């Protein structure tokens, strides 16, 4: 990953594993160097994001140089060698939430998954039928509007109404828990697929960093790894489809909002995706935030408020336009991952998130949770009450 001029001047907050401390360090990037800014004033990313003076603190906090950014990227390997500094997910104690079916194109693919009952062999014929009925009728629809309700009635009459369309064009957003706090992985880590899955894909997304008061403080890149066959069998299997060992990746940094970067940049973001297989297969994809059906601030308001509090804040995946249909193994079966795939999600103002695909049972086990973090910080004298 190369740092362009824009990122070199950005306010970036991340986390790395510090082998000397046998635990995580809060870091920022200064002149291409990774600086440890962990302190009693901000021992965790949760505490940093809560600060009213977040931007000023990042600019001015004393730091210890841990090495060149490129060098630390190079040693952030999938096996998470704890004897070396390597990147972690930028989230720690925050809840990790995700909003689904927020783009018209991917909304149609969810309907196809459901109609196919998770069987990729049936998807191509169903895709053609759905396209004939729906076409471009969902584009530009405001969820919950009178127009959306009219489209709902047309689809119901055609026998194509779906719970996915309900959350896609109905008034209420789908927001689910992607993984537990501390369970997400960062740049260079492996991302995990449950071994029962035979039809799955990456999901390139923008992830918002939101504090406990509902303020959006920054954004990062995310991969909401998805098991299409599992969710396609039943939406009630969403937890099994979405939350497995190493199935959530974020990073490399949270770009903190300041005068040079804010919500309008998120709304205009253009994400690219590349999957490179050890078999020589290459797939390129994209997701444009300009096509999202629900405004990001509305999704935040539906998730956090008087109806539901998150005292440690949250990281909120905003969904994706990307829905892979490119055939890989057999004609008509579309795309599915192979073990060893290298997945790169990039956006000009957020950098690139790179991960390697493995089975969840073969990824390093998640052992460093919230209790381990608290014990580690206490032992380092960073918890002052």
C-alpha positions as CSV (number, residue, x, y, z in Angstrom):
1,X,0.0,0.0,0.0
2,X,1.4,3.4,-1.1
3,X,0.5,6.6,0.8
4,X,-0.6,9.3,-1.6
5,X,-0.1,13.0,-0.8
6,X,-3.7,13.2,0.6
7,X,-3.1,10.3,3.1
8,X,0.3,11.7,4.1
9,X,-1.5,14.8,5.4
10,X,-4.5,13.0,6.9
11,X,-5.4,12.5,10.5
12,X,-5.1,8.7,10.9
13,X,-5.7,6.6,14.0
14,X,-5.0,2.9,14.2
15,X,-3.8,0.0,16.4
16,X,-0.8,-2.3,16.2
17,X,0.4,-5.2,18.3
18,X,3.4,-4.0,20.4
19,X,5.5,-7.1,21.3
20,X,7.4,-5.1,24.0
21,X,4.1,-4.4,25.8
22,X,2.6,-7.8,24.9
23,X,-0.5,-6.0,23.9
24,X,-2.1,-3.4,21.5
25,X,-0.9,0.1,21.0
26,X,-2.9,3.1,19.8
27,X,-1.0,4.7,16.9
28,X,-1.0,7.5,14.4
29,X,1.0,8.1,11.3
30,X,3.4,11.0,11.1
31,X,5.7,11.6,8.1
32,X,5.4,8.0,7.1
33,X,6.3,6.7,10.6
34,X,4.0,4.8,12.9
35,X,3.9,6.5,16.3
36,X,2.6,4.9,19.5
37,X,0.4,7.5,21.3
38,X,-1.1,5.1,23.9
39,X,-1.5,7.1,27.2
40,X,-3.7,7.2,30.3
41,X,-5.6,10.0,28.6
42,X,-6.5,7.7,25.6
43,X,-5.5,4.1,26.3
44,X,-8.0,2.6,23.8
45,X,-9.5,3.5,20.5
46,X,-12.8,3.8,22.2
47,X,-11.4,6.5,24.5
48,X,-9.7,8.3,21.7
49,X,-12.9,8.4,19.6
50,X,-14.9,9.8,22.6
51,X,-12.6,12.9,23.0
52,X,-14.1,16.2,22.1
53,X,-10.6,17.4,21.1
54,X,-10.0,14.3,18.9
55,X,-8.4,16.0,15.9
56,X,-6.1,18.3,18.1
57,X,-5.2,15.3,20.3
58,X,-4.1,13.2,17.3
59,X,-2.0,16.1,16.0
60,X,-0.2,16.9,19.3
61,X,-0.1,13.7,21.4
62,X,3.5,12.6,22.3
63,X,4.5,9.5,20.5
64,X,7.1,6.8,20.4
65,X,8.4,5.8,16.9
66,X,7.7,2.1,16.2
67,X,9.0,2.1,12.6
68,X,8.2,3.0,9.0
69,X,4.7,2.4,7.9
70,X,5.7,0.3,4.9
71,X,8.0,-1.9,7.1
72,X,5.2,-2.6,9.6
73,X,2.8,-3.5,6.7
74,X,5.4,-5.9,5.4
75,X,5.5,-7.8,8.7
76,X,1.7,-7.8,9.3
77,X,1.4,-11.4,8.1
78,X,-1.7,-13.7,8.2
79,X,-0.3,-15.7,11.1
80,X,-0.1,-12.7,13.4
81,X,3.5,-13.3,14.7
82,X,3.4,-11.7,18.2
83,X,7.2,-11.2,18.3
84,X,6.8,-8.4,15.6
85,X,4.9,-5.1,15.4
86,X,1.9,-5.7,13.1
87,X,-1.4,-4.0,12.3
88,X,-4.5,-4.8,14.2
89,X,-8.1,-3.8,13.5
90,X,-8.5,-0.1,14.4
91,X,-11.5,-1.0,16.6
92,X,-11.3,-2.3,20.1
93,X,-14.1,-1.9,22.6
94,X,-16.7,-0.5,20.2
95,X,-19.7,-2.6,19.1
96,X,-19.3,-3.8,15.5
97,X,-22.5,-3.3,13.6
98,X,-23.4,-3.7,10.0
99,X,-26.3,-2.4,7.8
100,X,-27.5,-4.7,5.1
101,X,-29.3,-4.3,1.8
102,X,-28.5,-0.6,1.4
103,X,-27.9,-0.7,-2.3
104,X,-30.4,-1.6,-5.1
105,X,-28.0,-3.9,-7.0
106,X,-26.9,-5.9,-4.0
107,X,-30.6,-5.9,-2.8
108,X,-31.5,-7.9,-5.9
109,X,-28.7,-10.4,-5.3
110,X,-30.1,-11.0,-1.8
111,X,-33.5,-11.8,-3.3
112,X,-31.8,-14.2,-5.7
113,X,-30.0,-15.9,-2.8
114,X,-33.3,-16.4,-1.1
115,X,-35.1,-17.6,-4.2
116,X,-32.3,-20.1,-4.8
117,X,-32.3,-21.3,-1.2
118,X,-28.5,-20.9,-1.2
119,X,-28.0,-23.1,-4.3
120,X,-25.6,-21.4,-6.7
121,X,-26.7,-23.7,-9.6
122,X,-30.1,-22.1,-9.6
123,X,-29.0,-18.5,-9.3
124,X,-28.5,-17.7,-13.0
125,X,-32.0,-18.5,-14.1
126,X,-33.5,-16.7,-11.1
127,X,-31.3,-13.7,-11.8
128,X,-32.7,-13.4,-15.3
129,X,-36.3,-13.7,-14.1
130,X,-35.9,-11.1,-11.3
131,X,-34.2,-8.7,-13.8
132,X,-37.2,-9.0,-16.2
133,X,-39.6,-8.1,-13.4
134,X,-37.6,-5.5,-11.4
135,X,-35.2,-4.1,-13.9
136,X,-34.1,-0.6,-12.8
137,X,-37.3,0.1,-10.8
138,X,-35.4,0.1,-7.5
139,X,-32.8,2.7,-8.5
140,X,-33.3,6.1,-6.8
141,X,-36.1,4.9,-4.6
142,X,-36.2,6.5,-1.2
143,X,-36.9,3.8,1.4
144,X,-40.3,4.1,3.0
145,X,-41.6,6.6,0.4
146,X,-44.9,6.3,-1.4
147,X,-43.1,5.2,-4.5
148,X,-41.3,2.4,-2.6
149,X,-44.7,1.2,-1.3
150,X,-46.1,1.1,-4.9
151,X,-43.1,-1.0,-6.0
152,X,-43.6,-3.3,-3.0
153,X,-47.2,-4.0,-4.2
154,X,-46.0,-4.8,-7.8
155,X,-43.4,-7.2,-6.5
156,X,-45.8,-8.9,-4.2
157,X,-48.2,-9.4,-7.1
158,X,-45.3,-11.1,-9.1
159,X,-44.5,-13.4,-6.2
160,X,-41.1,-11.8,-5.8
161,X,-41.7,-10.0,-2.5
162,X,-38.9,-10.7,0.0
163,X,-37.8,-9.8,3.5
164,X,-34.6,-8.4,1.8
165,X,-36.8,-6.0,-0.2
166,X,-38.6,-5.1,3.0
167,X,-35.4,-3.7,4.6
168,X,-34.1,-2.4,1.3
169,X,-37.1,-0.2,0.4
170,X,-39.1,-0.2,3.6
171,X,-38.8,2.4,6.3
172,X,-36.6,0.4,8.7
173,X,-32.9,-0.3,8.0
174,X,-31.4,-3.8,8.6
175,X,-28.7,-3.4,11.3
176,X,-27.1,-6.5,12.7
177,X,-24.1,-7.3,14.9
178,X,-21.2,-8.3,12.6
179,X,-18.9,-9.5,15.4
180,X,-18.1,-9.0,19.1
181,X,-15.8,-6.1,20.3
182,X,-12.2,-7.1,19.8
183,X,-13.0,-9.8,17.3
184,X,-12.3,-8.0,14.1
185,X,-8.9,-8.3,12.3
186,X,-6.7,-5.8,10.6
187,X,-4.5,-5.2,7.6
188,X,-2.6,-8.3,6.5
189,X,-4.5,-10.8,8.6
190,X,-6.3,-13.8,7.2
191,X,-10.1,-13.5,6.8
192,X,-12.1,-16.6,7.6
193,X,-14.8,-18.6,5.9
194,X,-16.8,-21.2,7.8
195,X,-15.9,-24.6,6.3
196,X,-19.5,-25.5,5.6
197,X,-19.8,-22.7,3.0
198,X,-19.5,-23.4,-0.7
199,X,-20.8,-20.0,-2.0
200,X,-19.3,-16.9,-0.5
201,X,-17.7,-13.5,-1.2
202,X,-16.0,-10.4,0.1
203,X,-18.1,-7.3,0.7
204,X,-16.1,-4.0,0.3
205,X,-17.6,-1.3,2.6
206,X,-17.0,2.0,4.3
207,X,-17.1,1.7,8.1
208,X,-18.0,4.7,10.3
209,X,-16.5,5.3,13.7
210,X,-19.3,6.6,15.9
211,X,-18.9,7.7,19.5
212,X,-21.4,7.0,22.3
213,X,-23.3,10.3,21.6
214,X,-23.9,9.3,18.0
215,X,-21.3,11.6,16.6
216,X,-19.6,10.3,13.4
217,X,-15.9,10.9,14.1
218,X,-14.2,9.2,11.1
219,X,-14.3,6.3,8.6
220,X,-12.2,3.3,7.6
221,X,-12.4,0.4,5.1
222,X,-14.1,-2.9,5.9
223,X,-14.6,-6.4,4.5
224,X,-18.0,-7.9,5.7
225,X,-17.2,-11.5,4.7
226,X,-20.4,-13.1,3.6
227,X,-21.6,-16.7,3.2
228,X,-24.2,-16.5,0.5
229,X,-25.3,-20.1,0.7
230,X,-25.9,-20.0,4.4
231,X,-27.9,-16.8,4.5
232,X,-29.7,-17.9,1.3
233,X,-31.1,-21.0,3.1
234,X,-32.6,-18.8,5.8
235,X,-32.2,-15.2,6.9
236,X,-32.4,-16.6,10.4
237,X,-29.0,-18.0,9.8
238,X,-27.5,-14.5,9.4
239,X,-25.4,-14.9,12.5
240,X,-23.8,-18.1,11.2
241,X,-23.3,-16.4,7.8
242,X,-21.7,-13.3,9.1
243,X,-20.0,-13.9,12.5
244,X,-17.2,-16.5,12.4
245,X,-13.6,-16.5,13.4
246,X,-11.8,-13.7,11.4
247,X,-14.9,-13.0,9.3
248,X,-14.6,-9.2,9.9
249,X,-11.7,-7.1,8.7
250,X,-11.2,-3.3,9.1
251,X,-8.3,-0.9,8.5
252,X,-5.6,0.0,8.1
253,X,-6.6,3.3,9.9
254,X,-9.6,5.3,10.9
255,X,-9.4,8.6,9.0
256,X,-10.6,11.1,11.6
257,X,-12.8,13.9,10.3
258,X,-11.2,17.3,10.1
259,X,-11.3,20.3,7.8
260,X,-9.9,18.2,4.9
261,X,-12.2,15.1,5.3
262,X,-15.8,14.6,6.4
263,X,-19.2,13.1,5.7
264,X,-19.4,14.5,2.2
265,X,-16.2,12.6,1.3
266,X,-17.8,9.4,2.7
267,X,-20.9,10.0,0.6
268,X,-18.8,10.4,-2.6
269,X,-16.4,7.5,-1.9
270,X,-15.6,5.1,-4.7
271,X,-14.4,1.7,-3.5
272,X,-12.5,-0.8,-5.6
273,X,-12.1,-4.5,-5.0
274,X,-9.6,-7.0,-6.3
275,X,-9.5,-10.7,-5.6
276,X,-6.4,-12.5,-6.8
277,X,-6.4,-16.3,-6.5
278,X,-3.5,-18.7,-6.3
279,X,-5.1,-20.4,-9.4
280,X,-4.5,-17.2,-11.5
281,X,-8.1,-16.1,-11.2
282,X,-8.6,-12.3,-10.9
283,X,-11.8,-10.5,-10.2
284,X,-12.2,-6.7,-10.0
285,X,-15.3,-5.0,-8.5
286,X,-16.4,-1.6,-7.2
287,X,-18.9,0.0,-4.9
288,X,-20.0,3.6,-5.2
289,X,-21.3,5.3,-2.1
290,X,-23.2,7.7,-4.4
291,X,-25.6,4.8,-5.1
292,X,-26.6,4.0,-1.5
293,X,-30.3,4.0,-0.8
294,X,-30.1,5.3,2.8
295,X,-28.1,8.2,3.9
296,X,-25.3,7.1,6.3
297,X,-26.4,9.6,9.0
298,X,-30.0,8.1,8.8
299,X,-28.5,4.6,9.4
300,X,-26.6,5.9,12.4
301,X,-29.7,7.5,13.8
302,X,-31.7,4.3,13.4
303,X,-29.0,2.3,15.2
304,X,-28.0,4.6,18.1
305,X,-30.3,6.9,20.0
306,X,-32.7,7.1,22.9
307,X,-34.0,3.7,21.8
308,X,-30.6,2.0,22.0
309,X,-27.3,3.2,23.6
310,X,-23.7,2.1,22.9
311,X,-21.6,3.5,25.8
312,X,-18.4,2.4,24.0
313,X,-19.5,3.7,20.6
314,X,-19.7,1.6,17.5
315,X,-18.1,0.8,14.2
316,X,-20.9,0.7,11.6
317,X,-20.5,-1.0,8.2
318,X,-22.6,0.8,5.6
319,X,-23.3,-2.0,3.1
320,X,-22.0,-2.5,-0.4
321,X,-23.1,-2.1,-4.0
322,X,-20.8,-5.0,-5.0
323,X,-22.5,-8.3,-5.8
324,X,-20.2,-10.8,-7.7
325,X,-21.7,-12.7,-10.6
326,X,-18.5,-13.5,-12.5
327,X,-18.2,-17.2,-13.0
328,X,-15.1,-18.8,-11.4
329,X,-15.4,-22.6,-11.2
330,X,-18.5,-23.6,-13.3
331,X,-20.6,-21.7,-15.9
332,X,-23.6,-20.2,-14.2
333,X,-22.4,-20.6,-10.6
334,X,-20.9,-17.1,-10.3
335,X,-18.1,-16.3,-7.9
336,X,-17.0,-18.0,-4.7
337,X,-13.7,-17.7,-2.7
338,X,-10.9,-20.2,-2.8
339,X,-8.5,-20.6,0.1
340,X,-5.5,-18.4,-0.5
341,X,-7.3,-15.6,-2.3
342,X,-5.8,-12.2,-1.7
343,X,-8.5,-9.5,-1.3
344,X,-7.7,-5.8,-1.7
345,X,-10.3,-3.2,-0.9
346,X,-9.2,0.4,-1.7
347,X,-10.4,3.9,-1.7
348,X,-8.4,7.0,-2.6
349,X,-8.9,8.8,0.7
350,X,-8.8,5.8,3.0
351,X,-6.0,3.7,1.6
352,X,-6.2,0.0,1.1
353,X,-7.2,-3.0,3.2
354,X,-5.5,-6.3,2.2
355,X,-6.3,-9.8,3.6
356,X,-5.8,-13.4,2.7
357,X,-8.7,-15.9,2.7
358,X,-8.5,-19.1,4.8
359,X,-11.1,-21.3,6.5
360,X,-12.1,-19.9,9.9
361,X,-10.9,-23.1,11.5
362,X,-7.4,-22.4,10.0
363,X,-7.1,-18.7,11.0
364,X,-5.4,-17.8,14.3
365,X,-7.9,-18.3,17.1
366,X,-9.3,-15.2,18.7
367,X,-8.0,-15.2,22.3
368,X,-7.3,-11.5,23.1
369,X,-10.7,-10.1,24.2
370,X,-11.9,-7.3,26.4
371,X,-10.8,-8.9,29.6
372,X,-7.3,-9.5,28.3
373,X,-7.1,-5.9,27.1
374,X,-8.1,-4.5,30.5
375,X,-5.5,-6.7,32.3
376,X,-2.8,-5.6,29.8
377,X,-3.6,-1.9,30.2
378,X,-3.7,-2.2,33.9
379,X,-0.4,-3.9,34.0
380,X,1.1,-1.0,31.9
381,X,-0.4,1.6,34.3
382,X,-2.7,3.0,31.7
383,X,-6.0,2.7,33.6
384,X,-6.3,5.6,35.9
385,X,-10.1,5.6,36.6
